Amino acid sequence: MDINIQLTEHSKIDSVDFNNLSFGRTFSDHMFVCDFADGEWKNPSIQPYGPISLNPSAKIFHYGQSIFEGMKAYKDSEGNTLLFRPLDNYKRLNKSAERLVIPQIPEKLFMNGLKKLLEVDNKWIPTNEGSSLYIRPFMFATGEGFHASPADSYKLIICTAPSGDYFSGKVKVLIEEKYARAANGGVGFAKAGGNYAAQFYPTKLAADRGYQQVIWTDDNTHQYIEEAGAMNIFIRINDTLITSPTSDRILDGITRKSILQIAEDENIPVEIRKITVSEVVEAAKNGDLKEMFGAGTAAVISPISGFGYKDEDYNLPEIKNGYASNLKKRITDIQTNKAEDKHNWRVKI
Ligand SMILES: Cc1ncc(COP(=O)(O)O)c(C=O)c1O
């Protein structure tokens, strides 16, 4: 399908300070837009980034039929544009779509739209160390009606945001004892917008108590550690790196998968198994707990300095050359073409 291209007459790029980018707050000049109506995807276009118009009865507003992805584009030292495992994001978008009864987007349409957008806004891909172009594809119900049922029309939009290094220091987290981000049979494995809205309140309560993030536990017993904010969680006890298995409730993170592969390549002992809160508390008390970190596209790896549980605070030791910093470097070196890509994760545009 041909992509209709309408370029902006007022590029904002000269007003952007690429040395001082925060995360996801500055938006590139263009966006890719495609509509689903009458049973098919149509009208793919690149247009200036800007407001869109929807009727108040569009189902996105009432029933939250909306999903998204998060991925990044990088520039290597030779000026090539690189994506990291983009087909994994594409597949996960469709997996989320299926769960929310949003139509599947064909691979060619998605990848061609994304590639064209990156060509058009190529100058927006930052070259500074640690910076990248964050890419946000999302699909949502535009079809109208106050009836609680799937819409008959949808939009796919891909926007991009040049972003600096997400690292905001080590975070103190609260292990959740009451709220849950996901439940068995629910939508936790999908990147459904509503999952994140539901996290805001418990995260706010945790913030009021001085914790920057929530460690989600299982909805049933709150005895098992599942995710860290909007990231997968890794826990290092002595030399073993442990992460929870993915499930109905846990997102199958691409960073998580990549860390597991790199750990295997480097002979780091790894366990994919359920992690109990009590073993982590025990390990913190006896000194076996060495590191905890979140893993996700935005921050890559976000180290945790300590956690709160049942009105007690536990601090993690300061570790030089820990797994968190080494793994972050290993992944970002592959992403930016500074290291060999033996699993063919990079895709050159
Ligand atoms: C709930 C949740 N867990 C984990 C992740 C990490 O996934 P990825 O590494 O694919 O970004 C994300 C972010 O996408 C997320 O929203």
The ligand as an ORCA input file, in Angstrom:
! r2SCAN-3c Opt
* xyz 0 1
  C       4.488     -3.940     32.362
  C       5.756     -3.982     31.608
  N       6.661     -4.918     31.918
  C       7.833     -5.011     31.252
  C       8.158     -4.139     30.244
  C       9.461     -4.288     29.516
  O       9.277     -4.719     28.204
  P      10.321     -4.358     27.065
  O      11.639     -4.839     27.545
  O       9.855     -5.110     25.878
  O      10.292     -2.894     26.897
  C       7.258     -3.132     29.897
  C       7.582     -2.149     28.841
  O       7.337     -2.379     27.687
  C       6.022     -3.058     30.586
  O       5.128     -2.122     30.256
*
